[in-house]
């Protein structure tokens, strides 16, 4: 009887430990909503655009809508790859002291277009494997839908896997928020391109 009680207590204790390393229902919902809303935002922004509109550039050093889409799609793929790579490594909760921003600050700062951020070469539109806007959109939707499903079901310890990037240090949950807010940042950029007075009418 004592052995049975000890075993039951051990199982109960382990269940509490496991649950502490999994994101909360609120975090799961917040990330899922952000990813869904920003995915929808991309598709609404480019719906019905002609090839001329997709390729229009306000200036030689400005991105077209198509280039924005290529950047969004490759960033989605690469940041998810970073998350997967970090999760394959041992948890490093001691690195959480290096986190500089809250979840809310990450979203707010990245969605703020008044702050310019220079992208790395592999994420530049001309360096992506995508040949067209539809090609980039197809990749984006496939990867985003997989990520939404992952967030809905994952039991991974996202908070205690921390990754240092050139733009800052984030835990894996925050990197998921970064993916969502990043696509919103460039959806805003797409709207800026469309608002240019020389943007083709059709």
C-alpha positions in Angstrom: 0.0 0.0 0.0 2.8 2.4 0.9 4.6 1.6 -2.4 1.3 2.3 -4.3 0.9 5.6 -2.6 4.5 6.6 -3.3 4.1 5.7 -6.9 0.9 7.7 -7.2 2.5 10.7 -5.5 5.5 10.5 -7.8 3.2 10.5 -10.9 1.3 13.4 -9.6 4.5 15.4 -8.9 5.8 14.7 -12.4 2.6 15.8 -13.9 2.9 19.2 -12.2 6.5 19.5 -13.3 5.5 18.7 -16.9 2.7 21.2 -16.9 4.9 24.0 -15.7 7.1 23.7 -18.8 4.2 23.9 -21.2 2.7 27.2 -22.4 -0.5 28.3 -20.7 -4.0 28.2 -22.3 -3.8 32.0 -22.5 -0.4 32.0 -24.2 -1.6 29.3 -26.6 -4.7 31.3 -27.5 -2.8 34.6 -27.8 -0.2 33.2 -30.1 -2.8 31.3 -32.2 -5.0 34.4 -32.6 -2.0 36.5 -33.6 -0.9 34.0 -36.2 -4.4 33.6 -37.7 -5.1 37.3 -37.8 -1.8 38.3 -39.4 -2.2 35.4 -41.9 -5.6 36.8 -42.9 -4.1 40.3 -43.1 -1.6 39.2 -45.7 -4.2 37.6 -48.0 -6.6 40.6 -47.7 -3.8 43.0 -48.5 -2.9 41.3 -51.8 -6.3 40.0 -52.9 -7.1 40.8 -56.5 -3.8 42.5 -57.3 -2.7 42.3 -60.9 0.8 41.3 -61.9 1.6 45.0 -62.6 0.5 46.0 -59.2 2.4 43.1 -57.5 5.6 44.2 -59.3 5.2 48.0 -58.9 8.1 49.7 -57.0 7.7 53.3 -55.7 11.5 53.7 -56.1 14.4 51.6 -57.1 15.4 51.1 -53.4 11.9 50.2 -52.3 10.3 46.8 -52.3 7.3 45.8 -54.4 4.4 43.9 -53.0 5.8 40.8 -54.6 9.1 41.4 -52.9 7.4 41.9 -49.5 5.6 38.5 -50.0 8.9 36.8 -50.8 10.5 38.2 -47.7 7.5 37.3 -45.5 7.6 33.7 -46.8 11.3 33.1 -46.4 11.3 34.7 -42.9 8.4 32.4 -41.9 10.4 29.4 -43.0 13.8 30.5 -41.5 12.5 31.7 -38.1 10.5 28.4 -37.7 13.7 26.6 -38.5 15.5 28.5 -35.7 12.7 27.5 -33.3 13.0 23.8 -34.3 16.8 23.9 -34.0 16.6 25.5 -30.5 14.1 22.9 -29.3 16.5 20.1 -30.3 19.1 21.5 -27.9 18.9 21.1 -24.1 16.6 23.6 -22.3 18.6 26.7 -21.1 16.3 28.5 -18.6 19.3 30.3 -17.1 19.4 32.3 -20.3 16.0 33.8 -19.6 17.8 36.6 -17.6 19.0 37.8 -21.0 15.5 38.5 -22.3 15.0 42.2 -22.7 11.4 42.5 -23.8 8.0 41.2 -22.7 5.8 39.4 -25.2 3.7 42.6 -25.7 6.8 44.7 -26.3 8.0 42.3 -29.0 4.8 42.6 -30.9 4.5 46.3 -30.5 8.1 47.0 -31.4 8.1 44.8 -34.5 4.8 46.1 -35.8 6.1 49.7 -35.4 7.1 50.7 -39.0 8.7 54.0 -37.7 11.6 51.9 -36.5 13.6 50.6 -39.5 15.1 47.2 -39.4 17.7 46.0 -42.0 17.1 42.4 -43.0 19.9 39.8 -43.4 21.0 38.7 -46.9 19.3 35.3 -46.8 15.9 37.0 -46.2 16.2 39.5 -49.0 13.6 38.9 -51.7 16.2 38.5 -54.4 17.8 35.7 -52.5 14.7 33.6 -51.9 13.8 30.5 -53.9 10.3 32.0 -54.8 9.7 32.8 -58.5 6.5 34.7 -58.1 4.0 36.2 -55.6 1.7 33.1 -55.9 4.7 30.9 -55.2 5.6 32.9 -52.1 2.0 33.0 -50.9 1.6 29.2 -51.3 4.7 28.7 -49.1 3.6 31.2 -46.6 0.1 29.7 -46.2 1.5 26.1 -45.9 4.1 27.1 -43.2 1.7 29.4 -41.3 -1.1 26.8 -41.1 1.4 24.2 -39.8 2.6 26.7 -37.2 -0.9 27.5 -36.1 -1.6 23.8 -35.7 1.7 23.4 -33.8 0.8 26.1 -31.3 -2.6 24.6 -30.8 -1.2 21.2 -29.8 2.5 21.4 -28.8 3.7 20.2 -25.4 7.2 21.6 -26.1 9.0 23.6 -23.4 8.9 26.9 -25.5 9.7 29.2 -22.6 12.9 27.5 -21.4 14.6 27.2 -24.8 16.2 30.6 -25.4 17.9 31.7 -28.5 20.2 34.7 -29.1 19.8 36.4 -32.5 21.5 39.5 -34.0 18.3 41.5 -33.2 18.0 40.3 -29.6 17.4 37.3 -27.3 14.1 35.5 -27.3 12.5 32.3 -25.9 10.9 30.1 -28.5 7.4 31.2 -27.6 8.5 34.8 -28.3 9.9 33.8 -31.6 6.5 32.5 -32.6 5.0 35.9 -31.7 7.8 37.5 -33.7 6.7 35.5 -36.7 3.2 36.8 -36.5 4.1 40.4 -35.8 6.7 40.3 -38.6 4.2 39.4 -41.2 2.0 42.2 -40.0 4.9 44.6 -40.2 5.3 43.8 -43.9 1.5 43.8 -44.5 1.7 47.4 -43.4 4.5 47.9 -45.9 2.3 46.4 -48.7 -0.4 48.9 -47.8 2.2 51.7 -48.1 3.1 50.5 -51.6 -0.6 50.4 -52.6 -1.1 53.9 -51.2 1.6 55.4 -53.5 0.1 57.9 -56.0 1.8 56.1 -58.9 0.5 52.6 -57.9 -1.1 51.1 -61.0 -4.9 51.3 -61.1 -5.2 47.7 -62.4 
